[in-house]
Amino acid sequence: MELTVGQLAERSGVAVSALHFFERQGLLTSTRTAGNQRRYRRDALRRVAFIRIAQRVGIPLKEVAAILALLPDNRTPTREDWARVSACWQDELDRRMRHLQQLRDDFTACVGCGCMSLAACPLVNPGDKLGNEGAGPRRLLTS
């Protein structure tokens, strides 16, 4: 059974306009009826869920499209297909998690102490040693 754009929107919780946008970006595909109405295969629900999850963690739609392109077009993706494409992001997600943990753990000490002057901070940056490494929040830019 195929879904209309309205049914896909209702089931996925995504606005019709967003589904049209996803289709223009190559993230979804539809067929057209004789009356030129869009129809989506049921696996579009999983694709939309995948897109929404990727957006939630900040993965650009261009990268989402590249991963979705690895899924088969001629059949509904299996659990193994989804596991394979999900594994493509494992390293990137791990890196993002490390950066978020570092931000959580170091940001308060780095900026929240109230001195607002890393050059003068005798605890975190004595002698402005971080300033010699370059501009920006040096402690938060390391991986």
Contact map, one row per residue, 1 for C-alpha under 8 A:
11100000000000000000000000000000000000001100000000000000000000000000000000000000000000000000000000000000000000000000000000000000000000000000000
11110000000000000000000000000000000000111100000000000000000000000000000000000000000000000000000000000000000000000000000000000000000000000000000
11111111000000000000000000000000000000111100000000000000000000000000000000000000000000000000000000000000000000000000000000000000000000000000000
01111111000000000000000000000000000011110000000000000000000000000000000000000000000000000000000000000000000000000000000000000000000000000000000
00111111100000010010000000000000000001110000000000000000000000000000000000000000000000000000000000000000000000000000000000000000000000000000000
00111111110000010000000000000000000000000000000000000000000000000000000000000000000000000000000000000000000000000000000000000000000000000000000
00111111111000000000000000000000000000000000000000000000000000000000000000000000000000000000000000000000000000000000000000000000000000000000000
00111111111101000000000000000000000000010001100000000000000000000000000000000000000000000000000000000000000000000000000000000000000000000000000
00001111111111110010000000000000000000000000000000000000000000000000000000000000000000000000000000000000000000000000000000000000000000000000000
00000111111111100000000000000000000000000000000000000000000000000000000000000000000000000000000000000000000000000000000000000000000000000000000
00000011111110000000000000000000000000000000100000000000000000000000000000000000000000000000000000000000000000000000000000000000000000000000000
00000001111111000000000000000000000000000000100110000000000000000000000000000000000000000000000000000000000000000000000000000000000000000000000
00000000111111100000000000000000000000000000000000000000000000000000000000000000000000000000000000000000000000000000000000000000000000000000000
00000001110111110110000000000000000000000000000000000000000000000000000000000000000000000000000000000000000000000000000000000000000000000000000
00000000110011111110000000000000000000000000000000000000000000000000000000000000000000000000000000000000000000000000000000000000000000000000000
00001100100001111111000000000000000000000000000000000000000000000000000000000000000000000000000000000000000000000000000000000000000000000000000
00000000000000111111100000000000000000000000000000000000000000000000000000000000000000000000000000000000000000000000000000000000000000000000000
00000000000001111111110000000000000000000000000000000000000000000000000000000000000000000000000000000000000000000000000000000000000000000000000
00001000100001111111111000010000000000000000000000000000000000000000000000000000000000000000000000000000000000000000000000000000000000000000000
00000000000000011111111100000000000000000000000000000000000000000000000000000000000000000000000000000000000000000000000000000000000000000000000
00000000000000001111111110000000000000000000000000000000000000000000000000000000000000000000000000000000000000000000000000000000000000000000000
00000000000000000111111111110000000000000000000000000000000000000000000000000000000000000000000000000000000000000000000000000000000000000000000
00000000000000000011111111111100000000000000000000000000000000000000000000000000000000000000000000000000000000000000000000000000000000000000000
00000000000000000001111111100000000000000000000000000000000000000000000000000000000000000000000000000000000000000000000000000000000000000000000
00000000000000000000111111110000000000000000000000000000000010001000000000000000000000000000000000000000000000000000000000000000000000000000000
00000000000000000000011111111000000000000000000000000000000000001000000000000000000000000000000000000000000000000000000000000000000000000000000
00000000000000000000011111111000000000000000001000000000000000011001000000000000000000000000000000000000000000000000000000000000000000000000000
00000000000000000010011011111100000000000001001100000000000000000000000000000000000000000000000000000000000000000000000000000000000000000000000
00000000000000000000001001111110000000010000000000000000000000000000000000000000000000000000000000000000000000000000000000000000000000000000000
00000000000000000000001000011111000001111000000000000000000000000000000000000000000000000000000000000000000000000000000000000000000000000000000
00000000000000000000000000001111100001110000000000000000000000000000000000000000000000000000000000000000000000000000000000000000000000000000000
00000000000000000000000000000111111111100000000000000000000000000000000000000000000000000000000000000000000000000000000000000000000000000000000
00000000000000000000000000000011111111100000000000000000000000000000000000000000000000000000000000000000000000000000000000000000000000000000000
00000000000000000000000000000001111110000000000000000000000000000000000000000000000000000000000000000000000000000000000000000000000000000000000
00000000000000000000000000000001111110000000000000000000000000000000000000000000000000000000000000000000000000000000000000000000000000000000000
00000000000000000000000000000001111111000000000000000000000000000000000000000000000000000000000000000000000000000000000000000000000000000000000
00010000000000000000000000000001111111100000000000000000000000000000000000000000000000000000000000000000000000000000000000000000000000000000000
00011000000000000000000000000111100111110000000000000000000000000000000000000000000000000000000000000000000000000000000000000000000000000000000
01111000000000000000000000000111100011111000000000000000000000000000000000000000000000000000000000000000000000000000000000000000000000000000000
01111001000000000000000000001110000001111101000000000000000000000000000000000000000000000000000000000000000000000000000000000000000000000000000
11100000000000000000000000000100000000111111000000000000000000000000000000000000000000000000000000000000000000000000000000000000000000000000000
11100000000000000000000000000000000000011111100000000000000000000000000000000000000000000000000000000000000000000000000000000000000000000000000
00000000000000000000000000000000000000001111111000000000000000000000000000011000000000000000000000000000000000000000000000000000000000000000000
00000001000000000000000000010000000000011111111100000000000000000000000000000000000000000000000000000000000000000000000000000000000000000000000
00000001001100000000000000000000000000000111111110000000000000000000000000000000000000000000000000000000000000000000000000000000000000000000000
00000000000000000000000000000000000000000011111111000000000000000000000000000000000000000000000000000000000000000000000000000000000000000000000
00000000000000000000000000110000000000000011111111100000000000000001000000000000000000000000000000000000000000000000000000000000000000000000000
00000000000100000000000000010000000000000001111111110000000000000000000000000000000000000000000000000000000000000000000000000000000000000000000
00000000000100000000000000000000000000000000111111111000000000000000000000000000000000000000000000000000000000000000000000000000000000000000000
00000000000000000000000000000000000000000000011111111100000000000000000000000000000000000000000000000000000000000000000000000000000000000000000
00000000000000000000000000000000000000000000001111111110000010010000000000000000000000000000000000000000000000000000000000000000000000000000000
00000000000000000000000000000000000000000000000111111111000000000000000000000000000000000000000000000000000000000000000000000000000000000000000
00000000000000000000000000000000000000000000000011111111100000000000000000000000000000000000000000000000000000000000000000000000000000000000000
00000000000000000000000000000000000000000000000001111111111100010000000000000000000000000000000000000000000000000000000000000000000000000000000
00000000000000000000000000000000000000000000000000111111111110000000000000000000000000000000000000000000000000000000000000000000000000000000000
00000000000000000000000000000000000000000000000000011111111000000000000000000000000000000000000000000000000000000000000000000000000000000000000
00000000000000000000000000000000000000000000000000001111111000000000000000000000000000000000000000000000000000000000000000000000000000000000000
00000000000000000000000000000000000000000000000000000111111100000000000000000000000000000000000000000000000000000000000000000000000000000000000
00000000000000000000000000000000000000000000000000000111111110110000000000000000000000000000000000000000000000000000000000000000000000000000000
00000000000000000000000000000000000000000000000000000110011111110000000000000000000000000000000000000000000000000000000000000000000000000000000
00000000000000000000000010000000000000000000000000100010001111111000000000000000000000000000000000000000000000000000000000000000000000000000000
00000000000000000000000000000000000000000000000000000000000111111100000000000000000000000000000000000000000000000000000000000000000000000000000
00000000000000000000000000000000000000000000000000000000001111111110000000000000000000000000000000000000000000000000000000000000000000000000000
00000000000000000000000000100000000000000000000000100100001111111111000000000000000000000000000000000000000000000000000000000000000000000000000
00000000000000000000000011100000000000000000000000000000000011111111100000000000000000000000000000000000000000000000000000000000000000000000000
00000000000000000000000000000000000000000000000000000000000001111111110000000000000000000000000000000000000000000000000000000000000000000000000
00000000000000000000000000000000000000000000000000000000000000111111111000000000000010010000000000000000000000000000000000000000000000000000000
00000000000000000000000000100000000000000000001000000000000000011111111000000000000010000000000000000000000000000000000000000000000000000000000
00000000000000000000000000000000000000000000000000000000000000001111111100000000000000000000000000000000000000000000000000000000000000000000000
00000000000000000000000000000000000000000000000000000000000000000111111100000000000010000000000000000000000000000000000000000000000000000000000
00000000000000000000000000000000000000000000000000000000000000000011111110001000110010000000000000000000000000000000000000000000000000000000000
00000000000000000000000000000000000000000000000000000000000000000000111111111000000000000000000000000000000000000000000000000000000000000000000
00000000000000000000000000000000000000000000000000000000000000000000001111110000000000000000000000000000000000000000000000000000000000000000000
00000000000000000000000000000000000000000000000000000000000000000000000111110000000000000000000000000000000000000000000000000000000000000000000
00000000000000000000000000000000000000000000000000000000000000000000000111111000000000000000000000000000000000000000000000000000000000000000000
00000000000000000000000000000000000000000010000000000000000000000000000111111100000000000000000000000000000000000000000000000000000000000000000
00000000000000000000000000000000000000000010000000000000000000000000001100111111110000000000000000000000000000000000000000000000000000000000000
00000000000000000000000000000000000000000000000000000000000000000000000000011111110000000000000000000000000000000000000000000000000000000000000
00000000000000000000000000000000000000000000000000000000000000000000000000001111111000000000000000000000000000000000000000000000000000000000000
00000000000000000000000000000000000000000000000000000000000000000000000000001111111100000000000000000000000000000000000000000000000000000000000
00000000000000000000000000000000000000000000000000000000000000000000001000001111111110000000000000000000000000000000000000000000000000000000000
00000000000000000000000000000000000000000000000000000000000000000000001000001111111111000000000000000000000000000000000000000000000000000000000
00000000000000000000000000000000000000000000000000000000000000000000000000000011111111100000000000000000000000000000000000000000000000000000000
00000000000000000000000000000000000000000000000000000000000000000000000000000001111111110000000000000000000000000000000000000000000000000000000
00000000000000000000000000000000000000000000000000000000000000000011011000000000111111111000000000000000000000000000000000000000000000000000000
00000000000000000000000000000000000000000000000000000000000000000000000000000000011111111100000000000000000000000000000000000000000000000000000
00000000000000000000000000000000000000000000000000000000000000000000000000000000001111111100000000000000000000000000000000000000000000000000000
00000000000000000000000000000000000000000000000000000000000000000010000000000000000111111110000000000000000000000000000000000000000000000000000
00000000000000000000000000000000000000000000000000000000000000000000000000000000000011111111100000000000000000000000000000000000000000000000000
00000000000000000000000000000000000000000000000000000000000000000000000000000000000001111111110000000000000000000000000000000000000000000000000
00000000000000000000000000000000000000000000000000000000000000000000000000000000000000011111111000000000000000000000000000000000000000000000000
00000000000000000000000000000000000000000000000000000000000000000000000000000000000000001111111100000000000000000000000000000000000000000000000
00000000000000000000000000000000000000000000000000000000000000000000000000000000000000001111111110000000000000000000000000000000000000000000000
00000000000000000000000000000000000000000000000000000000000000000000000000000000000000000111111111000000000000000000000000000000000000000000000
00000000000000000000000000000000000000000000000000000000000000000000000000000000000000000011111111100000000000000000000000000000000000000000001
00000000000000000000000000000000000000000000000000000000000000000000000000000000000000000001111111110000000000000000000000000000000000000000000
00000000000000000000000000000000000000000000000000000000000000000000000000000000000000000000111111111000000000000000000000000000000000000000000
00000000000000000000000000000000000000000000000000000000000000000000000000000000000000000000011111111100000000000000000000000000000000000000001
00000000000000000000000000000000000000000000000000000000000000000000000000000000000000000000001111111110000000000000000000000000000000000001001
00000000000000000000000000000000000000000000000000000000000000000000000000000000000000000000000111111111000000000000000000000000000000000000000
00000000000000000000000000000000000000000000000000000000000000000000000000000000000000000000000011111111100000000000000000000000000000000000000
00000000000000000000000000000000000000000000000000000000000000000000000000000000000000000000000001111111111000000000000000000000000000000001000
00000000000000000000000000000000000000000000000000000000000000000000000000000000000000000000000000111111111000000000000000000000000000000001000
00000000000000000000000000000000000000000000000000000000000000000000000000000000000000000000000000011111111100000000000000000000000000000000000
00000000000000000000000000000000000000000000000000000000000000000000000000000000000000000000000000001111111110000000000000000000000000000000000
00000000000000000000000000000000000000000000000000000000000000000000000000000000000000000000000000000111111111000000000000000000000000000011000
00000000000000000000000000000000000000000000000000000000000000000000000000000000000000000000000000000111111111110000000000000000000000000001000
00000000000000000000000000000000000000000000000000000000000000000000000000000000000000000000000000000001111111111000000000000000000000000000000
00000000000000000000000000000000000000000000000000000000000000000000000000000000000000000000000000000000111111111000000000000000000000000000000
00000000000000000000000000000000000000000000000000000000000000000000000000000000000000000000000000000000011111111000010000010000000000000010000
00000000000000000000000000000000000000000000000000000000000000000000000000000000000000000000000000000000001111111111000000000000000000000000000
00000000000000000000000000000000000000000000000000000000000000000000000000000000000000000000000000000000001111111101000000000000000000000000000
00000000000000000000000000000000000000000000000000000000000000000000000000000000000000000000000000000000000111111111000000000000000000000000000
00000000000000000000000000000000000000000000000000000000000000000000000000000000000000000000000000000000000000111111000000000000000000000000000
00000000000000000000000000000000000000000000000000000000000000000000000000000000000000000000000000000000000000101111110010000000000000000000000
00000000000000000000000000000000000000000000000000000000000000000000000000000000000000000000000000000000000000111111110000000000000000000000000
00000000000000000000000000000000000000000000000000000000000000000000000000000000000000000000000000000000000000000011111110000000000000000000000
00000000000000000000000000000000000000000000000000000000000000000000000000000000000000000000000000000000000001000011111110011001000000000000000
00000000000000000000000000000000000000000000000000000000000000000000000000000000000000000000000000000000000000000000111110001111001000000000000
00000000000000000000000000000000000000000000000000000000000000000000000000000000000000000000000000000000000000000000111111001111000000000000000
00000000000000000000000000000000000000000000000000000000000000000000000000000000000000000000000000000000000000000010111111111101000000000000000
00000000000000000000000000000000000000000000000000000000000000000000000000000000000000000000000000000000000000000000000111111110000000000000000
00000000000000000000000000000000000000000000000000000000000000000000000000000000000000000000000000000000000000000000000011111100000000000000000
00000000000000000000000000000000000000000000000000000000000000000000000000000000000000000000000000000000000001000000010011111100000000000000000
00000000000000000000000000000000000000000000000000000000000000000000000000000000000000000000000000000000000000000000011111111111110000000000000
00000000000000000000000000000000000000000000000000000000000000000000000000000000000000000000000000000000000000000000001111111111100000000000000
00000000000000000000000000000000000000000000000000000000000000000000000000000000000000000000000000000000000000000000001101001111100000000000000
00000000000000000000000000000000000000000000000000000000000000000000000000000000000000000000000000000000000000000000011110001111111100000000000
00000000000000000000000000000000000000000000000000000000000000000000000000000000000000000000000000000000000000000000000000001111111110000000000
00000000000000000000000000000000000000000000000000000000000000000000000000000000000000000000000000000000000000000000000000001001111111000110000
00000000000000000000000000000000000000000000000000000000000000000000000000000000000000000000000000000000000000000000001000000001111111100100000
00000000000000000000000000000000000000000000000000000000000000000000000000000000000000000000000000000000000000000000000000000001111111000000000
00000000000000000000000000000000000000000000000000000000000000000000000000000000000000000000000000000000000000000000000000000000111111100100000
00000000000000000000000000000000000000000000000000000000000000000000000000000000000000000000000000000000000000000000000000000000011111110100000
00000000000000000000000000000000000000000000000000000000000000000000000000000000000000000000000000000000000000000000000000000000001011111100000
00000000000000000000000000000000000000000000000000000000000000000000000000000000000000000000000000000000000000000000000000000000000001111100100
00000000000000000000000000000000000000000000000000000000000000000000000000000000000000000000000000000000000000000000000000000000000000111111100
00000000000000000000000000000000000000000000000000000000000000000000000000000000000000000000000000000000000000000000000000000000011011111111110
00000000000000000000000000000000000000000000000000000000000000000000000000000000000000000000000000000000010001000000000000000000010000001111110
00000000000000000000000000000000000000000000000000000000000000000000000000000000000000000000000000100110011000000000000000000000000000001111110
00000000000000000000000000000000000000000000000000000000000000000000000000000000000000000000000000000000000000000000000000000000000000011111111
00000000000000000000000000000000000000000000000000000000000000000000000000000000000000000000000000000000000000000000000000000000000000000111111
00000000000000000000000000000000000000000000000000000000000000000000000000000000000000000000001001100000000000000000000000000000000000000000111
